[in-house]
Amino acid sequence: MKKHHPFAKNHHVKKVACTVSAAALMLGVSHSATVAMHFQVNYCGYASYSGFPVTLTAFGVPPNGWQNLTPMNSGYGICALSAPYRIALDETVSTGTSTGGLNPLPNGSLDVSWSANTANFSGFGGYVAANNSPVYNILTFFPNAYLTGGEDQVYASFLRDGINFGPPGGADNSARPGGYIVDVTGLSTVFTNTPFVVELIAASDSMQTLTNALVIDVNHLTTNSVTYPGTPPVAVDAGSAPWVRGHGGGLSTVTPQLSADHVRIMSNVAAHGGTGGPPTGYDSAGTISGFIVTDKPVVTMSPRSVVGSPGDSVTLNPYAIGVPPLSCQWRKNGSAISGATNMLLSIANLNAAKAGNYDLVITNNYGSATSLVAVVTADPISLAYSNVFLLDTNPATPPAVWRK
């Protein structure tokens, strides 16, 4: 997560945001809302692997927008389970909840029930550290991540899929009674007269890829499949399983807009087999760490800062969710960039004039959101000496001094 750099005020953008807000009122919208749920783990005697309430902004949602649900036992040590190896929990969140990791809702009341074959801890560091890591204790190994963003706090714990590595039952729990199931009721009391969309967040301690998940509108009997595109390669934990076992995770695609009081979330079937990676082995996990429900825009992945050489082509590729249609406006140093109204921004022929602080403003009928700033830098050494030096393509040989 990049540091949020200050930028100049842009009165035109603010005027647009006010216009959108007025339009929302004309549509009869009395409330707009974003609700984020985080599944925690109780690792049963190992405090450093337990909990992880969200204390910093994560996936574009501030800490007071996150509901840190009751930790589910891991099944290890003093929390060992017996058949049928499944835990079910339930929690109510409302405008009056403010203790135990919960925060007040803007309006309404939600009942959240979830069941799984225990919860667990993942060493996946999100997109804050180095994408992923083979180490387990993020409190020890990712101290800077805790200072710069909360994504790693969400990724740190997850509900198991019942098949992949870990107890109960050993490395392959194929006899388990299904994967995780999450039910949320009362959504119509929060989103009183607006539709909403849902995005899932998943991490695992045993995965190569993440399988798709199903978001079901129970009221209207419709099922929506979401996928986890572009998850970073896992850090392989060699020797602990015959298939690829690694710590990893990612963000799902977003559902179409929904208007339902009751939504159910569950994974497609997780599976592993063979030895090593493809084509002989595979490891597709079906886990969940949390999810976001919103009508207004949320930038769940901000653009990344980048350093390039003169002449390079640079692409800023964030991800935002919200009820469509979403309007995009890129800014450089706080000023709108003419014609830059797509989610993706390409910067060709990078030079000093094109370097700067870039951010993205997303609006819809229910509000607006601004990404964190991505600092685009034209490498000053390359700018000053691009015609003076050559790269040493064989560093094993004695160094040589090149002059123009």
N, C-alpha and C positions, 0 to 999 in steps of 0.2 A: 504494500500500500504506500503510495507516495504522499509526501507531506503536502498539505493543502496550502498553496502559495496565495498571498493576497493579490487581488486584481482590482482594477479601476471599476467604478460603478458605471453601469450602462442603463441609462434611463429608458431607452427604447425597449430593452428586454423587460424591464420592470413593468412598463406600460402594457406590453403583450400579456404578461402574466396576470395583471389585473383584469384585462379584457376577458381572458379565459375564465377567471374566477366568476366574473359577472355572468358569462354565458352559462356556466354551470348552475348558477342560481336560477337563471331563466328556465333551465330544464327541470327545475323542481328539486334540485339536489340539496338536501339539508345537511349532509355530512359527506366528507371524503375521509378515507382511512387507509392505513397500512398496518397490518398485523403480521408479526414474525414470530414463529414458534421454534424453540431450540430443545432438542432431546439431550438430556444429560445422563451421565453414567456414574454409578457408585461402584468403584472398583474393589470394594470390600476389603479394607485394610490398607490400601495404597492411596494415600491422600493426594499424591502428586499426579495420579491418573484419574482423579474423580472430580466431578462437578463441571467446571469451566463455564460459569455464567457469563453472559456477554456484558462487558463493562465499557466497551468502546464501539464506535460506529462499525457495523458489519454489513456488507453487501448493500450499502446505501441507506441502511436503517439505523437511527440513533439508538443508544442503549435503552432508552425508555420506551422504545417500540418493540423490544424483544420480550417474549414470555419464556423464561427459563423454567421449563417444566420439571416436575419431581424426578430426581435421578432414578434410573432403573438399574437394578443389580446386574453385575457382570457374570455371575455364576461361578466365580472363582472363590477359593478359600472359604471363609466363614459364610459366604453366600452361595455355596454349592447347591445345585438343584437336583431334583429327582424327576422322573417321568411325570407329566408330559413335557417337561423342560420349556415352559412358557410362562411369561409374566404379563399381567394386564394391569394398567394404571388408568386413572381418570382424574381430571382436574377441571375446575370451573374458573374462568377468567372473566372479570366484569369491570365496570367503571370504578368499583371499590377495592379491587385487589391491589395490594402494594407491598406485600411481604413474601418471603420465601422464594425470591427470584422473579416474582410476577410484577407487572406494571399495570396501572389502570388503563382500560380501553377507552377510546374517545367517546364511545357510546355502546350500549348493548351488553350482551352477555354470551359467552361461548362455552360450550362443554367440549372438552377434548379428551378422547379416550384412545389409548394406544396399547398394542400388545406386540410382543416379539419374543424370540428365543434369546433373551438377555440383551444387554447393551455392552458396548466395549469402547476402548480408547484407540484413537488413530494418531500416528506421528506425522500425518500429512500437515505440512505447514502452510497450505494455501498458496496464494500467489504473492505472499508477502516476503517469504524467505527466498529459497532457491527452488520454488515450485513444489518440491517434495524432499523428503529426507528419510534415510534408513533408521534414524534415531527415534526414540520413543517419547522422551520427556520434553515437551515443547516449552515447559516452564524453564528448563535448564538450557536448552539448545536454541530457543528462539526468543531471547529476551527482547530484541529490537522489534519483533513482530508485535509484541504486546504493547509497545510504545507507539506504534504507527497504525494499528488497525485491529479490528476484532474478528476478522474472518477465521483466523486460526483457532479462536475460541469456539466458534461454531463447529468447525471441522474436527475438533479434538474428540468429540464423542458421537456415537451413532448407534442406531438399533440394528441388530444383526439380521441377516437374511435367513439364518437357520441352516445353511449349507456349508459355507466356507469356514476357514480355519478357526478352531477354538471350541470350547465347551458350550453346552453339555454334549457328551457323547463322542468327543474326539474331533478329528479333522474333517469328517464328512458326516453331517447330520441330516442325511437325506430323508430320514423317517420323521422329520419334524412336522408338526401340524401347520404347515404354511409359513410364509415369511412375515414381515411386519405388516400390520394393519393399523391405520390411523383414521379415526372418525372425528369430524368437526361438525357440530350442530349449533344453530343459533346465528349463522352468518347473516341472515336477513335482518337481525337486530342491530348489526354493526353496519352493514351496507344496506341502509334502509330503503333506498330507491335508486341504487346504482348497481350495475354489474361489477364483476371483479375478475381478476386473473390470478393464477397460482404458479409459482416457481419453486422447485425443490432444490435442496442442497444435500449432497451426499459425500461421505468419506468412508474409508474402510482400512483395516489393517491386513486384508487379504484380498487383493484384486489385481487384475490386469486391465480390465475395462469395467464399466458400470452398465448393467442391463437397463432397458427402458423401464419406466414406472407408469402406473395407471392412476389417473385422477378422475374419479367417478362422481358425476352429478347424480346423487341418489334420488332426488326428487323427480328428475326428468329421465332417469334411466339411460343416461348417456355416459360413454367412457372415452376419455381422452388420453392418448399415449404421449408421454414426454420422454426425450432422450437426453443424454449427457455428451454432447459433441465436444471434441477437442480436449478431452482430459489429458493432462500432461503424463508422460511416461512415468511409471511407478519406480521407486527405488527398491530393487529386488532384495528380499530377505532370503538369501541363498541358503539352501539346505533344510529349511523348515517345512517344506512341502514339495512333492514331486512336480507340481505345476508351478507357474509363476505366482509367487506370493509377494505383494508389495503394498506399501502404504500410499494411498492416493485418494482422489476425490474430484469434485467439480460441481458446476451449476447446470441445472437442466434447462431445456427450452421451456417456453411459457405456454400455458394452456390457452385455448380460445376463451373469450369472455364468457363467464358463467353467471347465472342468476339462480342461486339455490340456497336453501337454508342448511342442507346437509351435504357435505362432501366427504368422500372416502378416498384415502391414498394408500396404494399398495404397490409393491414391486412386482414386475414380471419374474418368472422363475430364474433364480440364480443357478449357475452350474459351473463345474470345473472338471478337468480330466486330462489324461495324457501326461506327458513329461516335458517340463520346460515350456518355452514359448511356442507359438505357431511355427510350423504346421502340426507339430506333434502334441502340443499342450495348449490349454486355454484356461482362463479364470475370470468369469464374468460375475461380479458381485451385484447384489440387490439390496442396498442398505439406504438409510436416510439419517441425516444429521439435523435437519430442520426444513422449514418452508416459509414462504412469504405469500401473503394474500393481500392484494391491493387493487384499488380503482385508480388512484392517482399515480403519476409516474414515479418510478424508483430506478436509479442508475445502479444496478446490482454489480456491475464490473466497470470501473472507470478506465479511461485510456491509460496506457503505460507510458512513462517517460522514456525517451530514447535519445541516444547520441549517435550521430551519423557523420560521415565524411562529405565534403562538398560534392555535389552532383548525385548523391544518393537519393533514392525514392523511399519515403517514409510513410507508413500507414498507421493511423490511430483507429483502433477497432474496439470500442467499448460495447457494453450490452445494457439495454434498458428495458424495463417491463412497465405495464400499465394498460388500461383499457384503450384499445385503438379507437380512432386514429391517433398516432403519436406524431407530433411535429418536432423536428430537430433543427437546432441552430448552433453551429460551431462559432466559438469566439477565440480571438487571439489577443492576449493581453487585455481582456475585458471588452473588446469591441467585436461586434458581429462581423463575420466574414461573408461577403456577398456571395450568394449561390451555394454556400456550404450548408446544405439542408438535408443531407443523408446521414445515416447512423455512422457510416464509415467515412473517414477523411483521409485522402491521399495527398501527400505533399511531394511534388516532383522537383528534381534539381535543387536539393537542399543547399542553402547558403546562409550567410550571417543574417540577411534580411528576413529570411523565412523562419529563423529560430525564434523561440519565444514560449510563452505560457498559453497552452491551448486548453479549453474546456468546452463542454457540450451542455446546452440547455434543452431539456425535453419538456414539452407541454401536451396536455390533452384537455378534455372538457372538465376535468376534476382537479387540476392543479399543475404544478411544474416542479422540476427537479434539476439540479445542476451537478455535473460530475465533479470529481476532484480534478485538479490541474495536472496536465501532462506537460512536462518541460521538454521541449524539443531543442536539442543543442547541436550546433554545427561544430565538430571537433576543432578547437582553436589551433592545435598543432598542425592538423591537416590544412587548415585555412592558410596558415603562415608559411608552411614548408612543403606544400603538395608537389612542388616542382624540384625539390632539393634532395629528397631522400627516397630510397627504395626499401621495401620490406624484405627482411632476411627470411627467405623461404626454407632455409636449411640451418636452423640455429645450432646444429651439432658441429658445424664447421667454424674455424676461427672467425671472429668478427672482422668486418671490413668497413671502412669509412667511404661513403659515396658523396661525391661533390658534383654540383652541376657543371 
